[in-house]
Amino acid sequence: MQKVILDTNVIISALISRGIPSKILTLVLRHKIELQLSEAVFSEYVKVIMRPKFSSIPNFQVNAEIVINRIEELAVRTEPTQVLNVIKDENDNRFLELALATNADYLITGNSKDFKIDQFDNTIVLAPAVYWNHHHPDKTKH
C-alpha cells in the first residue's frame, strides 16, 4: 500500500470543496492509501482547522472533527528523530522529517511556493492534481 503524507493545505482543501484533494482524502478514509502522521503534523492539522476564518464555512467544523477523528484512527503514527531545517517555513520541515522517518512514497502538497523540491530522500513531493492524475492506486493498477 502506498505511504503518503498530506500537507495541511490538502486536508483544508478537501474539507472546503469536492475537488481532487477531497478525492485523495477519500482514498485515506477508505484505507486505499496509508496516511503517515506524526504528533507535530497532527497538531498542525488541528491548529489550522481551528482558525476562525473557517468558522463561517457551513458544516466545516463538524466535518473537520469527523475527518480528524478518522485520520487519528487510520493513520500510521511515527515520531521522527531527526530535526530538519530544509524549508524556509519552519512548520513545513515537520512534513519532511516525517517523510524521512517513514520513507513515505509521496508527500502531497498544494504549497509549491515553499516546497520547491520534487523529491526529498525517497519521497516524491507533488501537487494533488499530479498525484491524482498519475500516481494514485487506481491509476497504478494494471
Contacts in CASP RR format, 6 or more apart in sequence:
PFRMAT RR
TARGET T0000
AUTHOR 0000-0000-0000
METHOD contacts of the structure
MODEL  1
MQKVILDTNVIISALISRGIPSKILTLVLRHKIELQLSEAVFSEYVKVIM
RPKFSSIPNFQVNAEIVINRIEELAVRTEPTQVLNVIKDENDNRFLELAL
ATNADYLITGNSKDFKIDQFDNTIVLAPAVYWNHHHPDKTKH
1 32 0 8 1.000
1 33 0 8 1.000
1 34 0 8 1.000
1 137 0 8 1.000
2 33 0 8 1.000
2 34 0 8 1.000
2 105 0 8 1.000
2 106 0 8 1.000
2 135 0 8 1.000
2 136 0 8 1.000
2 137 0 8 1.000
3 33 0 8 1.000
3 34 0 8 1.000
3 36 0 8 1.000
3 76 0 8 1.000
3 102 0 8 1.000
3 103 0 8 1.000
3 104 0 8 1.000
3 105 0 8 1.000
3 106 0 8 1.000
4 24 0 8 1.000
4 28 0 8 1.000
4 33 0 8 1.000
4 34 0 8 1.000
4 35 0 8 1.000
4 36 0 8 1.000
4 104 0 8 1.000
4 105 0 8 1.000
4 106 0 8 1.000
4 107 0 8 1.000
4 108 0 8 1.000
4 131 0 8 1.000
5 35 0 8 1.000
5 36 0 8 1.000
5 37 0 8 1.000
5 41 0 8 1.000
5 95 0 8 1.000
5 98 0 8 1.000
5 99 0 8 1.000
5 102 0 8 1.000
5 104 0 8 1.000
5 106 0 8 1.000
5 107 0 8 1.000
5 108 0 8 1.000
5 123 0 8 1.000
6 24 0 8 1.000
6 25 0 8 1.000
6 28 0 8 1.000
6 35 0 8 1.000
6 108 0 8 1.000
6 109 0 8 1.000
7 92 0 8 1.000
7 95 0 8 1.000
7 107 0 8 1.000
7 108 0 8 1.000
7 109 0 8 1.000
7 110 0 8 1.000
7 111 0 8 1.000
7 115 0 8 1.000
8 41 0 8 1.000
8 44 0 8 1.000
8 45 0 8 1.000
8 48 0 8 1.000
9 109 0 8 1.000
9 110 0 8 1.000
9 111 0 8 1.000
10 21 0 8 1.000
10 24 0 8 1.000
10 25 0 8 1.000
10 108 0 8 1.000
10 109 0 8 1.000
10 110 0 8 1.000
10 128 0 8 1.000
11 21 0 8 1.000
11 25 0 8 1.000
11 45 0 8 1.000
11 48 0 8 1.000
11 49 0 8 1.000
11 67 0 8 1.000
11 71 0 8 1.000
12 48 0 8 1.000
12 49 0 8 1.000
12 54 0 8 1.000
13 19 0 8 1.000
13 21 0 8 1.000
13 22 0 8 1.000
13 110 0 8 1.000
13 128 0 8 1.000
14 21 0 8 1.000
14 22 0 8 1.000
14 24 0 8 1.000
14 25 0 8 1.000
14 67 0 8 1.000
15 49 0 8 1.000
15 54 0 8 1.000
15 60 0 8 1.000
15 63 0 8 1.000
15 64 0 8 1.000
15 67 0 8 1.000
16 57 0 8 1.000
16 60 0 8 1.000
20 128 0 8 1.000
20 129 0 8 1.000
20 132 0 8 1.000
21 128 0 8 1.000
23 132 0 8 1.000
23 136 0 8 1.000
24 33 0 8 1.000
24 108 0 8 1.000
24 128 0 8 1.000
24 131 0 8 1.000
24 132 0 8 1.000
24 136 0 8 1.000
25 67 0 8 1.000
27 33 0 8 1.000
27 136 0 8 1.000
27 137 0 8 1.000
28 35 0 8 1.000
28 71 0 8 1.000
28 74 0 8 1.000
28 75 0 8 1.000
29 67 0 8 1.000
29 70 0 8 1.000
29 74 0 8 1.000
31 74 0 8 1.000
32 137 0 8 1.000
32 138 0 8 1.000
33 136 0 8 1.000
33 137 0 8 1.000
34 75 0 8 1.000
34 76 0 8 1.000
35 71 0 8 1.000
35 74 0 8 1.000
35 75 0 8 1.000
35 76 0 8 1.000
36 75 0 8 1.000
36 76 0 8 1.000
36 78 0 8 1.000
36 98 0 8 1.000
36 99 0 8 1.000
36 102 0 8 1.000
36 104 0 8 1.000
37 71 0 8 1.000
37 75 0 8 1.000
37 76 0 8 1.000
37 77 0 8 1.000
37 78 0 8 1.000
37 98 0 8 1.000
38 77 0 8 1.000
38 78 0 8 1.000
38 79 0 8 1.000
38 80 0 8 1.000
38 94 0 8 1.000
38 97 0 8 1.000
38 98 0 8 1.000
38 101 0 8 1.000
39 77 0 8 1.000
39 79 0 8 1.000
40 80 0 8 1.000
40 94 0 8 1.000
40 97 0 8 1.000
40 98 0 8 1.000
41 94 0 8 1.000
41 95 0 8 1.000
41 98 0 8 1.000
42 71 0 8 1.000
42 72 0 8 1.000
42 75 0 8 1.000
44 91 0 8 1.000
44 94 0 8 1.000
45 68 0 8 1.000
45 71 0 8 1.000
46 68 0 8 1.000
49 61 0 8 1.000
49 64 0 8 1.000
49 68 0 8 1.000
54 60 0 8 1.000
54 61 0 8 1.000
54 64 0 8 1.000
55 61 0 8 1.000
76 102 0 8 1.000
78 98 0 8 1.000
78 101 0 8 1.000
78 102 0 8 1.000
79 101 0 8 1.000
80 94 0 8 1.000
80 97 0 8 1.000
80 98 0 8 1.000
80 100 0 8 1.000
80 101 0 8 1.000
81 101 0 8 1.000
82 97 0 8 1.000
82 100 0 8 1.000
82 101 0 8 1.000
83 93 0 8 1.000
83 97 0 8 1.000
84 93 0 8 1.000
84 96 0 8 1.000
84 97 0 8 1.000
84 100 0 8 1.000
85 93 0 8 1.000
86 93 0 8 1.000
86 96 0 8 1.000
86 117 0 8 1.000
86 120 0 8 1.000
87 93 0 8 1.000
87 96 0 8 1.000
87 114 0 8 1.000
87 115 0 8 1.000
88 114 0 8 1.000
89 114 0 8 1.000
92 111 0 8 1.000
92 114 0 8 1.000
92 115 0 8 1.000
95 107 0 8 1.000
95 109 0 8 1.000
96 107 0 8 1.000
96 120 0 8 1.000
98 104 0 8 1.000
99 107 0 8 1.000
99 120 0 8 1.000
99 121 0 8 1.000
99 123 0 8 1.000
100 120 0 8 1.000
100 121 0 8 1.000
100 123 0 8 1.000
103 121 0 8 1.000
103 122 0 8 1.000
103 123 0 8 1.000
104 122 0 8 1.000
104 123 0 8 1.000
105 122 0 8 1.000
105 123 0 8 1.000
105 124 0 8 1.000
106 123 0 8 1.000
106 124 0 8 1.000
106 125 0 8 1.000
106 126 0 8 1.000
106 131 0 8 1.000
106 135 0 8 1.000
107 115 0 8 1.000
107 120 0 8 1.000
107 123 0 8 1.000
107 124 0 8 1.000
107 125 0 8 1.000
107 126 0 8 1.000
108 126 0 8 1.000
108 127 0 8 1.000
108 128 0 8 1.000
108 131 0 8 1.000
109 115 0 8 1.000
109 125 0 8 1.000
109 126 0 8 1.000
109 127 0 8 1.000
109 128 0 8 1.000
110 127 0 8 1.000
110 128 0 8 1.000
112 127 0 8 1.000
115 125 0 8 1.000
117 125 0 8 1.000
118 124 0 8 1.000
118 125 0 8 1.000
118 126 0 8 1.000
119 125 0 8 1.000
124 135 0 8 1.000
126 135 0 8 1.000
132 139 0 8 1.000
133 139 0 8 1.000
END
